[in-house]
Amino acid sequence: MAEGGAILGAALVLLRDSVRPGMTTLELDQIAERFIRDHDGATPAFKGLYGFRGSACISINEEIVHGIPSKKRVLNLAATTPTRPSPYRSARSTRKLSGCWM
């Protein structure tokens, strides 16, 4: 459990530090996926779940949760970006946590 939480916490810090105006939610999702997969045995828990294409749920502004990453969704200076990656190692170590950045 601690290992999954550590990966998740570090992923949120990375995503927070990576958010830039002009980037797409797909680019942010790709950062999350690379980071999660770089940890031995970890995979993005959301990827493929019920047909979900992303590795993280990334919403903009009025979207609450479960935003689907897209190359058409571009962040701007005023965007609020709730982000929810979820690394998976086993059923006992899956963790979810959200971060929100402006």
C-alpha positions as CSV (number, residue, x, y, z in Angstrom):
1,M,0.0,0.0,0.0
2,A,2.8,2.4,0.9
3,E,4.6,1.7,-2.4
4,G,1.5,2.5,-4.5
5,G,0.9,5.7,-2.4
6,A,4.5,6.8,-2.9
7,I,4.3,6.4,-6.7
8,L,1.0,8.3,-6.8
9,G,2.3,11.1,-4.6
10,A,5.4,11.5,-6.8
11,A,3.2,11.4,-9.9
12,L,1.1,14.2,-8.7
13,V,4.2,16.3,-7.9
14,L,5.5,15.6,-11.4
15,L,2.2,16.5,-13.0
16,R,1.9,19.7,-11.0
17,D,5.4,20.7,-12.0
18,S,4.7,19.8,-15.7
19,V,1.5,21.8,-16.3
20,R,2.1,24.6,-18.7
21,P,-0.2,26.9,-20.8
22,G,-0.6,25.5,-24.3
23,M,0.0,21.9,-23.5
24,T,-2.8,19.4,-24.1
25,T,-4.4,17.1,-21.6
26,L,-3.1,14.2,-23.7
27,E,0.5,15.4,-23.2
28,L,-0.1,15.6,-19.5
29,D,-1.6,12.1,-19.6
30,Q,1.5,10.8,-21.5
31,I,3.8,12.2,-18.7
32,A,1.7,10.4,-16.1
33,E,1.8,7.1,-18.0
34,R,5.5,7.2,-18.6
35,F,6.2,8.0,-14.9
36,I,3.9,5.2,-13.7
37,R,5.4,2.6,-16.1
38,D,8.9,3.6,-15.1
39,H,8.2,2.0,-11.7
40,D,8.8,-1.8,-11.9
41,G,5.5,-3.6,-12.3
42,A,3.3,-0.5,-12.1
43,T,0.7,0.1,-14.8
44,P,-1.9,2.9,-15.1
45,A,-5.0,1.5,-13.4
46,F,-7.5,3.5,-15.5
47,K,-6.1,2.6,-18.9
48,G,-8.5,0.3,-20.6
49,L,-11.0,0.3,-17.7
50,Y,-14.5,0.3,-19.2
51,G,-12.8,1.4,-22.5
52,F,-11.1,4.5,-20.9
53,R,-8.2,5.5,-23.2
54,G,-6.2,7.6,-20.7
55,S,-3.8,6.8,-17.9
56,A,-5.2,9.6,-15.8
57,C,-8.5,11.5,-15.5
58,I,-7.7,15.1,-16.4
59,S,-10.5,17.7,-16.3
60,I,-10.5,21.4,-17.1
61,N,-12.4,24.0,-15.2
62,E,-16.1,23.1,-14.7
63,E,-15.5,19.4,-15.4
64,I,-15.5,17.7,-12.0
65,V,-13.8,14.3,-12.6
66,H,-13.1,11.7,-15.2
67,G,-12.0,14.0,-18.0
68,I,-10.7,12.0,-20.9
69,P,-7.2,13.2,-22.1
70,S,-7.3,14.7,-25.6
71,K,-5.0,16.5,-28.0
72,K,-7.9,18.9,-28.5
73,R,-8.1,19.9,-24.9
74,V,-5.5,22.7,-24.4
75,L,-4.6,24.3,-21.1
76,N,-4.5,28.1,-20.8
77,L,-3.3,30.5,-18.1
78,A,-6.8,30.6,-16.4
79,A,-7.4,26.8,-16.5
80,T,-8.0,24.9,-13.3
81,T,-6.7,21.3,-13.9
82,P,-7.9,18.6,-11.6
83,T,-5.8,15.5,-12.3
84,R,-6.2,12.0,-11.0
85,P,-3.6,9.4,-11.9
86,S,-3.9,5.9,-10.4
87,P,-0.9,3.5,-10.4
88,Y,-1.7,-0.2,-10.2
89,R,0.6,-3.0,-9.0
90,S,-2.0,-5.4,-7.5
91,A,-5.5,-5.2,-6.2
92,R,-4.2,-4.4,-2.8
93,S,-1.9,-1.6,-3.9
94,T,-4.1,0.5,-6.3
95,R,-4.3,4.1,-5.1
96,K,-6.3,7.1,-6.3
97,L,-5.7,10.7,-5.4
98,S,-6.6,14.0,-7.0
99,G,-4.6,17.2,-7.4
100,C,-5.8,20.5,-8.7
101,W,-3.6,23.2,-10.3
102,M,-4.2,26.7,-11.7
